[in-house]
Amino acid sequence: MTFDTNNSVTLKIWDRSALHHTLDTAVSDLSARHNTTKCRIAVTCSGPNTFTLSVCEDLALASA
């Protein structure tokens, strides 16, 4: 796990069977750390087996 900034984290997930659980846990942790709802956390695939989670400043971006 790499914290890119205060508002994002990058994860490299090798175990495909743990993919959803790992991402759900990371989203919950990031939203709790920023005292915001989970729907304000954006998850993007930023490379092979690599995902970046970030806090959306604009709520419209979270629903895109």
LOMI-878034 format. One record per residue (C-alpha): z negated, x, y. Coordinates in steps of 0.25 Angstrom, whole numbers, plus 2048, in hexadecimal, padded with zeros to 3 digits. Layout:
# LOMI-878034
ZXY;...
# end
This chain:
# LOMI-878034
800800800;80480580E;7FF80081B;80B801824;8037FB830;7F87F2833;8017E7830;8087EB824;8077F1816;8117F680C;80F7F57FD;8177FB7F2;8157F27E6;81A7F87D8;8147ED7CF;81E7E17D0;8147D87C8;8097DB7D3;8137D97DF;80F7CB7E3;8007CD7E1;8017DA7E9;8097D47F5;8007C87F5;7F37D07F6;7F97D9800;7FD7CD809;7EF7C8808;7E97D580B;7F27D7817;7F07C981D;7E17CA81B;7E17D8822;7E87D282E;7E17C482E;7EE7BD82C;7F47B3822;7FD7B8817;8097B181C;8097BC828;80B7C781E;8197CB81C;81D7D280F;82A7DA80E;8317E2803;8327F080A;8387F77FE;8377F87EF;82A7F37EA;8257F47F9;8207E9801;81B7E9810;8117DE814;80F7DC823;8087D382C;8127CA834;8107C9843;8197BD844;8167B183B;8257AE83A;8277BB833;81D7B8828;8257AC824;8337B2825;
# end
